[in-house]
Amino acid sequence: MNTVTNVNNPIENICSKLLSGSDITNFLSSYDMSNSLAGSDIFPCYDIVLKSINAANNLISGVTRYNNDFFIPLMTANLYFNNAEFSGIHKDSQIDQWTAYMKLFEFNMELFYRYHAGSMKALDEFTKKESKALSEAVYNTVFHRDGTKLNDFLNRQFDLIEGVTRTFPKAVKEIEPEYGFHFEKNGQKPFAETERFFLYAVLPTDKSVIINQTAKPVLIIPPFVLGSNILGFLPGEKRSYAHCFANQGIPTYIRIIKDIKTTPAFQVMTMEEDAVDTRLFCEKIMEKHSRKVTLNGYCQGGYSAVCNILSGELDSVVDALITCVAPMDGTRSKGLGHFLNSLPPRFNNLMYGTKTLPNGNKVADGNLMGWVYKLKSIEQEAPLVSFFRDMFMVANAENGAAKLSKTALALNYWLQNERTDIPLNITAMSFASYNIPVTKDGTLPVTMLGKKLNFKTIEEKKIPWLLCYGENDDLVEKETALAPLDYIKVETTPFPKGHVAIATSWSHPESPYALHKRFGNNNQYRGPVRFQLDLNEALSKAKNNVVNSQKTF
């Protein structure tokens, strides 16, 4: 039966297609909406329906991705858990096993409660915020009032979902060429290398700056877990910790780990080998600049740098120390330290995070370690919480995701991509620092070359130490970073914000806490670059005084 349609009535036209069994989807996609539906009441409805379908698909895809980022490591953790449990590492009685499992169950239930509470709070805050806007939009639409109409409100919701699930991930991916160092892509060759590390010179991004080759050099030791690129954050935007030194004419070098997947020597590296490689690099730097090196460690790299100095391996090559947000006694941590101590002792074991590589070497799983950081703050890191946080970040950006700050994009790129596996011996060093406190006399819970390591050794060596920390650091709390002050005198500099702010917010030369300046009451604090510049100035004055005295003589 032929269906007669009225071309002037879009509703009849669409209904007739339905009655005739036509493919309504193809019909709608090819229908001349600009002519037939212009001014019709069905046009906004049709538009909203199509956008709703698209938004629903995006929402499901986005929430699934956020869930996967959280729950895939959980599946990995379960695999490692089973491997450890069946490996025979424990010889507990059945009663002890039962007790440990019950405590683990309680621990997991507490995590689930916090996970649920955080998710519900985020959902509640979203609902309260948007329900008010929805009510106003309905009121304006029904009573033909000025202001946001229902159609506008719904379109905004669709844009939010599109932004967080499509536009935002694309923008994060596209920031990669601007993020980090890219030594190899830029054709820069290593200054030196060992079986485990590359040593690169950091060149100024300010083309007007010339490196003072006779100045005191600095060697930066990045964190193993967080990666080195966080210290070369956005060089083109003048937000790079390492380039802050180079842009002041300071000879600046950074130690870069080789790819652990293809470097067996790094996979099995010991703390002693870390110190030997660091000494070799310092010797190479001294050969070029004729001055001892300032060792500069960030986060876990700071703890490693302190241990290397305390071991005595660097006595002939290092005469100054800078640490930034470095965990010096993890047992004082209210976050990660408390989290580890809450685990039943049976399960607070490195075996539960150990990955076996194809060649048989065992390493600590970096992705799993990153996931543990999320677990300790699960109220703020649950998938739904992260989803809404990113959604409102996109919404609050001027003109949406297209105008998101490069800092936000680079931070997200770092969080999503900068995780690497770590040698077990190095992980054991950090693991010990978070489970065994520094003794009353200042002795650390690790040894090197058969020697005990004590904070007081740095004072005995008369090595100047600038210790920088974050006032609101929830990863390495200031109590954790400031532990050495209980045993020796150390110059300290507090920075606002959290764990990576020194490398991102405050690395900009025009920031209120610029690293090459003094700040605080009466300029009492020095940034790490200022500390290095002052050391060099003091050395230059001392050298000039010697030369002048020799001339007088």
Buried (B, 14 or more C-beta within 10 A) or exposed (E): EEBEBEEEBBEBBBBBBEEEEEEEEEEBEEBEBEEBBEEBEBBBEBBBEBBEEBBEEBBEEBBEEBBEBBEEBEEBBEEBBEBBBEEEEBEEEEEEEEBBBEBBEEBEEEBEEBBBEBBEBBBEEBEEEBEEBBEBBEBBBEEEEEEBBBBEBBBBBBBBBBBBBBBBBEBBEEBBEBBBBBBEEEEBEEBBBBEBBBBBBBBBBBEEBEBBEBBBBBBBBBBBBBBBBBBBBBBEBBBBBBBBBBBBBBBBBBBBBBEBBEBBBBBBBBBBBBBBBBBBBBBBBBEEBEBBBBBBBBBBBBBBBBBBBBBBBBEEBBBBBBBBBBBBBBBBBEBBBEBBEBBBEBBBBBBBBBBEEEEEBBBBBBBBBBBBBBBBBBBBBBBBBBBBBBBBBBBEBEEBBEEBEBBBBBBBBBBEBBBBBBBBBBBBBBBBBBBBBBEEEBBBBBBBEEEBBBBBBBBEBEBBBBBBBBEEBBBBBBBBBBBBEEBBEBEBBBBEBBBBBBBBBBBBBEBEBBBBBBBEEEEEBBBBBBBBBBBBEEBBEEEEEEEEEEEEE
